[in-house]
Amino acid sequence: PRFGRIVGEALLLVAAYRLHALARGPGAEILGEVAADSARLRLDREGARRLHDLCADLRGGVLKLGQLVSARIDLLPDAYAEELGRLQDRVPPVPFEDIEEEIEAALGAPLDALFESFERAPLAAASLAQVHGAVLPGGIRVAVKVLVPGIEEVVETDLAALRVVAPALREVWPRADVET
């Protein structure tokens, strides 16, 4: 489902830009110049919103890529740089129960045996991990960085999907070396 969703969203994006190009292409009088420019801006805004939502929803490698490209304002249309820029500091956290299970599996003991206290709410959430505050036995306060459960498989799937869609995305962002 993840692979299909990434590829599906990318192909929808490419198809929308191709339709726009056909309406604007040589001999196509469907759109006037001003209307075509306005339609392109709307297309950029809608595409950027959809890409942001995909990245935020799926997290993992897709989100990391969204964060990385958002910093390349020289390569992306403004709408994409702005919308994806929101991914830099607003990533939804993984549910605590999943984090607790990941820690206990990795360290081989329940949280209450490992820590005097462990904060359920993360201090920070990112594309591949999140950080929780905790107190070790003896009272030493620490930050515990926990990889998102199953992140290795998620990143592998994301990379495979991106390899499939990268050539087509070249049309959407011609200034970016999408395949690299």
Solvent accessible surface area in square Angstrom, and as a share of the most:
residue,aa,sasa,rsa
1,P,160,1.01
2,R,46,0.17
3,F,82,0.34
4,G,44,0.43
5,R,92,0.33
6,I,5,0.03
7,V,21,0.12
8,G,31,0.30
9,E,40,0.18
10,A,11,0.08
11,L,92,0.46
12,L,104,0.52
13,L,20,0.10
14,V,5,0.03
15,A,46,0.36
16,A,34,0.27
17,Y,13,0.05
18,R,124,0.45
19,L,119,0.59
20,H,20,0.09
21,A,59,0.46
22,L,127,0.63
23,A,17,0.13
24,R,89,0.32
25,G,21,0.20
26,P,146,0.92
27,G,78,0.75
28,A,30,0.24
29,E,159,0.71
30,I,133,0.68
31,L,54,0.27
32,G,47,0.45
33,E,115,0.52
34,V,127,0.73
35,A,48,0.37
36,A,1,0.01
37,D,65,0.34
38,S,44,0.29
39,A,18,0.14
40,R,76,0.28
41,L,104,0.52
42,R,133,0.48
43,L,30,0.15
44,D,9,0.05
45,R,136,0.49
46,E,75,0.34
47,G,3,0.03
48,A,1,0.01
49,R,105,0.38
50,R,87,0.32
51,L,37,0.18
52,H,14,0.06
53,D,59,0.31
54,L,6,0.03
55,C,2,0.01
56,A,20,0.15
57,D,90,0.47
58,L,27,0.13
59,R,25,0.09
60,G,0,0.00
61,G,12,0.11
62,V,7,0.04
63,L,0,0.00
64,K,74,0.31
65,L,70,0.35
66,G,4,0.03
67,Q,18,0.08
68,L,110,0.55
69,V,45,0.26
70,S,8,0.05
71,A,74,0.58
72,R,112,0.41
73,I,125,0.64
74,D,78,0.41
75,L,40,0.20
76,L,7,0.03
77,P,26,0.16
78,D,119,0.62
79,A,22,0.17
80,Y,0,0.00
81,A,13,0.10
82,E,135,0.61
83,E,30,0.14
84,L,1,0.00
85,G,27,0.25
86,R,91,0.33
87,L,0,0.00
88,Q,95,0.42
89,D,110,0.57
90,R,148,0.54
91,V,16,0.09
92,P,63,0.40
93,P,76,0.48
94,V,14,0.08
95,P,81,0.51
96,F,23,0.10
97,E,99,0.45
98,D,61,0.32
99,I,0,0.00
100,E,54,0.24
101,E,123,0.55
102,E,57,0.26
103,I,8,0.04
104,E,50,0.23
105,A,83,0.64
106,A,81,0.63
107,L,104,0.52
108,G,67,0.64
109,A,28,0.22
110,P,72,0.46
111,L,14,0.07
112,D,124,0.64
113,A,68,0.52
114,L,42,0.21
115,F,18,0.07
116,E,110,0.49
117,S,59,0.38
118,F,31,0.13
119,E,61,0.27
120,R,143,0.52
121,A,70,0.54
122,P,38,0.24
123,L,105,0.52
124,A,56,0.43
125,A,25,0.20
126,A,44,0.34
127,S,1,0.00
128,L,56,0.28
129,A,4,0.03
130,Q,2,0.01
131,V,35,0.20
132,H,1,0.00
133,G,0,0.00
134,A,1,0.01
135,V,32,0.18
136,L,60,0.30
137,P,86,0.54
138,G,74,0.72
139,G,46,0.44
140,I,111,0.56
141,R,140,0.51
142,V,43,0.25
143,A,72,0.56
144,V,26,0.15
145,K,151,0.64
146,V,8,0.05
147,L,91,0.45
148,V,18,0.10
149,P,42,0.27
150,G,35,0.33
151,I,10,0.05
152,E,104,0.46
153,E,113,0.51
154,V,33,0.19
155,V,39,0.23
156,E,109,0.49
157,T,42,0.24
158,D,0,0.00
159,L,78,0.39
160,A,35,0.27
161,A,0,0.00
162,L,35,0.17
163,R,155,0.57
164,V,87,0.50
165,V,3,0.01
166,A,9,0.07
167,P,57,0.36
168,A,22,0.17
169,L,14,0.07
170,R,118,0.43
171,E,87,0.39
172,V,1,0.01
173,W,22,0.08
174,P,102,0.64
175,R,153,0.56
176,A,16,0.13
177,D,97,0.50
178,V,39,0.22
179,E,89,0.40
180,T,143,0.83
